[in-house]
Amino acid sequence: VGGSRLRAIKSGYIYFSMRHYLKNPLFVDREIEKKRFLVPVSEDIREMRAVYRLNDLGWFIWDNLDKKDGPEGLTSLICGKYGVDKATALRDLRAFLSDLLRIGALSLKEKT
């Protein structure tokens, strides 16, 4: 039982690492009075559903999303900056990226 679970975790990690996350250009990041936000851009203010406040880790990930080669690079950066183990960094990264995908701030592209 343990062996099959381990394979599932490893294959999930491999699949996760084979993705490329692209920022939606219709979301901009802003810092206002030391608070950080993601703001969906729209010509019509009535279409704007929400403004998203980011904590320090969220801002760090968003800011570094384009600078590192995929989740592995981001995971290493998170470990270094926040002093957490790789499993914790990866779990938090996955959760945040899932949230960004859900609100449309990111899109997915499989690496080729």
N, C-alpha and C positions, 0 to 999 in steps of 0.2 A: 504494500500500500504506500509506504513512504517513498519508494523509488518512483512510482508513477506520478506522485504529487510533485516530486522534485523535477521530473522531466517536464511536467506542465508549467511549472514556474520558469524553468530555463527556456522553454519554447516561447512562452509569453514574453520574456525579456528579449529574446532574439527578435520577435516580431515587433516589439516596441522600439527596438533600436534600429529597425529597418525603415522607420518612418521619418519623413522630413516635415517639419511643421513650418507653415508659412503664415506670417502676420497678415491679417486683413488690412489693407490700406484705408479702409473706412473706419478704423479705430485708431485714435491718437492717444498718446500718453501725455499727461500734464501733471505738473507739480504746483500745488496751490497751498501756500502757507504751510510748507513742510508735509503736506498730505499728498499722496500720489493716486492718480486716477487713470482709468482707461475710459475714453469717451467715444461712443459711436458717432460718427459724423453723418449728418443728414441735412439736406437742404430745408426740410420741413421739420421744425422743432416738435411738432405733434407726432412725428414718426420715431422720435428718440424714446426708446423704451426705458433706459436706465443709464446711469453713470456708475462705474464700478470702482470702488476704492480698493487699492492694493496695499497689503502689508509689506514689510521690508523684503521678505522672501519672494513674494509675488512680483514686486518691482525688480528685484535682482534677476529673477528668471526672465521676465519680459525684456529687460534691458540686454541680457546676454543671449537671448534666443537666436539671434542672427550671427553671433560671434563664435559660437562653438559648433563642432561637428556632431550634431544630434544629441540625444539624451545622455550618452556616455560622457561627453564633454561637460555638459551642464551638471550632471551628477557629481563629477569630480570637483567642479567649481563650488557647488553647494557644500560638499564635504569640507573643502578648504576654508571657505568663508565662515561657516556656521559650526564647524567642529562636530559634525554628526557622522554616523557610520553610513556606509553606502546604501544599505537597505532602507534606512530612514529617509535619506536624500531621494532615493528613487521613488519611494512611496509618495512623498510629498510632491515631487515633480510630476508624477503621473496624475495625481489628483488635480493639481493646478492646470495641467495641460488639458485634462478632460473638461474642466470648468470653462476654459477658454474656447475649446471646440464647441461646447454646448451653447455659449452666448454668441458664437460666430466671430470671435476675435482672431481665431486661427482656422486654417484649413489644413488638410492632410494630403501629403503626396508620398507615395511609396518611392523609396530610393531605387534607382535602376542600376 
